Every structure is written in C-alpha cells, then in structure tokens.
Amino acid sequence: MKNFATSIVNFLKEEDGPTAVEYAVMLALIIVVCLVSVGSIGTAANTKFEAVGTAISGGGS
C-alpha cells in the first residue's frame, strides 16, 4: 500500500500529471461541443423532415 501511495505522490509531482488533466479538460470540452452540434443539427433536420412530410401529405399550400 505504501508503494501505491508513493507512486501517486510521484505522479502528482511530475509534469505529466497536469498535462494529463489539461488533455482531459480539452477532451471534455470537445465532447460537449460535439454533443451540442449534433443536437442542433438533429433539431434542424427534424424540422425540415416535418415540413417535407407535411408538404407531401398535402397539408402544405
């Protein structure tokens, strides 16, 4: 158990720890942007499909 604690302390002292955290934050931001984009595109596509479906069924002018 002491070796595990020592390895954690060494990991936090190294420069790689903050770099890994920065990459994780960037990845999280990229995922959020992708999800928002897909949601927005999905909403726009749904609106367009409903308009086309209404026009085909004769509900449009």
Secondary structure, DSSP 8 states (H G I E B T S, - for coil): -HHHHHHHHHHHHSSHHHHHHHHHHHHHHHHHHHHHHHHHHHHHHHHHHHHHHHHHTT---
